[in-house]
């Protein structure tokens, strides 16, 4: 049995309240992981090309503030 299969079985055994608590925890944890990865990528310069492209489009009038 893989770790994923084990976790699936464990989650299936949770009560509705426990599933809701788990869901809230997981969504918060996942969002924090995403934020951390974006910050790491930004610091490493991996997003610089996207930022430059967006600024160029804005300056050329192809984009506007929302």
C-alpha positions in Angstrom: 0.0 0.0 0.0 1.4 3.4 -1.0 1.4 6.4 1.3 -1.4 8.0 -0.8 -3.5 4.9 -0.6 -3.0 4.8 3.2 -4.0 8.5 3.5 -7.1 8.0 1.3 -8.2 5.2 3.6 -7.6 7.3 6.7 -9.5 10.3 5.3 -12.5 8.0 4.4 -12.7 7.1 8.0 -13.0 10.7 9.3 -16.3 12.0 10.5 -17.9 14.9 8.6 -16.6 17.4 11.2 -13.1 15.9 11.0 -13.2 16.0 7.2 -14.1 19.7 7.4 -11.3 20.4 9.8 -8.9 18.4 7.6 -10.1 20.3 4.5 -9.5 23.7 6.2 -6.1 22.6 7.4 -5.1 21.2 4.0 -6.2 24.3 2.1 -4.3 26.6 4.4 -1.2 24.4 4.3 -1.4 24.2 0.5 -1.8 27.9 0.1 1.2 28.5 2.4 3.3 26.1 0.3 2.2 27.9 -2.9 3.2 31.3 -1.4 6.5 29.9 -0.3 7.3 28.5 -3.8 6.3 31.8 -5.5 8.5 33.7 -3.1 11.4 31.4 -3.8 10.9 31.6 -7.6 10.7 35.4 -7.4 13.9 35.6 -5.3 15.6 33.3 -7.8 14.6 35.6 -10.7 12.3 33.0 -12.3 9.5 35.5 -12.6 11.5 38.4 -14.0 10.6 37.7 -17.6 6.9 37.6 -16.8 7.1 40.9 -14.9 9.0 42.5 -17.7 6.5 41.3 -20.3 3.6 42.6 -18.2 5.2 46.0 -17.7 6.0 46.3 -21.4 2.4 45.5 -22.3 1.1 48.0 -19.8 3.5 50.7 -21.0 2.6 50.1 -24.7 -1.1 50.4 -23.8 -2.0 46.8 -24.4 -3.0 46.4 -20.8 -4.8 48.7 -18.3 -5.2 48.9 -14.6 -8.1 47.1 -13.1 
